[in-house]
Amino acid sequence: MAPNQEPGPPPERTRGSVRGPLLLNAGLMLVLYLAAFAATTGRPGETAYAYFFALAGLFCLNVLAAIGLAFMGRSQTVMGCIYSGIGIFLIGLGSCAYSLSHMHMGSMQ
């Protein structure tokens, strides 16, 4: 460092990204749906139940990640995990409820 230069402010710590958890969870929701569809050979009721439990597990992982990241001071990434949890409920679990409510079980004649 030159003698007449003052040291600059210390570099700010990165607080993470909101976009990372959102993209990761969107991809995982798609992969989980494809895995549930393949595991149940396309039967709509069983696919919806398998997808529901997979999404419940993904939501729990988001909660644990948000708690851990909060202790690490990554506030933007914590917000990404919170937004992802909301997306899991609105999109993922909403699609499960829709598919279960519109299933045709056959006529009881």
N, C-alpha and C positions, 0 to 999 in steps of 0.2 A: 504494500500500500504506500502511496506517495505521502510525504510528510505533511502536506497541507490539505489532504483529503480527510474528511470526517467519515467515520463508519456510518453506513446507512442503517435504517431500521431493520430489525431482524425479520427474516421472511415469515409470512403468516403461515400457520399450520393449515393444511387443507382440511375442510370440514366435510369432505365427501361429495357425493353427487346424488341427486334425487333420481336421475335417469337410470342409473345402474340397477337398483333393485326393481324398478318398474319393468325394464326390459327382461331381466332375469326371470321374474315371476310370470310375465306374459309367455315367455318361452316354455317355462316349466308347466304352466297350465295346459298348453297345447300338447306337450309331451305326455303329461299325465292322462289327458283325454284319449290320446291315441293308444296308450298302454292299457287303459281301462277298456277301450273298445276291442282291442286285440285279445285281452284276457277273457272277455266274456263272449267272444265270437259274435259281437254285434247285437246281442239281445238288448233291447232298449232299457228295460227295467233294471237288469243287472248292471248294465253299463253306467246308468245314472247313480246307482248305489255305490259302485266301486269308485266312480269319479268323485262322489260326495266325500267319501272317507279319505281319499287321496288329497282333496282340497282342504279338508279339516286338518290333516297333517301338515300341509304346506302353510296353512295359516298359523299353526303352532310354531313352526320354524321361523316364520316372520316375526312373531312376538318375541321369541328368544333372541333372534338377531337384533331386533330393535333395542331390547334391554341391554345386551352386550355392547352394542355400538353407542348407546347413550353413556355408558360408563367410560367409553374410550373418547368421548367428546366429538363424535362424528354426527353433528346435528342434522346436516343435510341428508345423510344416508338414513338416519332414523326416520326422517320425514318420508323418504322413499319407501321404507318398510311399512310405514303406517298407510300411505296411499296404496301400496300393493295389497295390504290386508283388506282395505275397503274395496278394491277392485276384485279380489277373490270373492268377497261376499256378493257384490252386485252382479258381476258377470258369471263367475263360475257356479256359485251356489244357486243363482237365479236360473241358470240354464238347466241345472239338475231339477229344480222345482218345476220348471216349465215342462220338461220332458216327462216327469213323473205324473203331472196333472193331466197331460194329454195322451196318456197311454190308453190304448183300447184293449181291455182284457178279454174281449169276446163276449158274446151274449150268453146270458144265463137262462136258456130256454129248456 
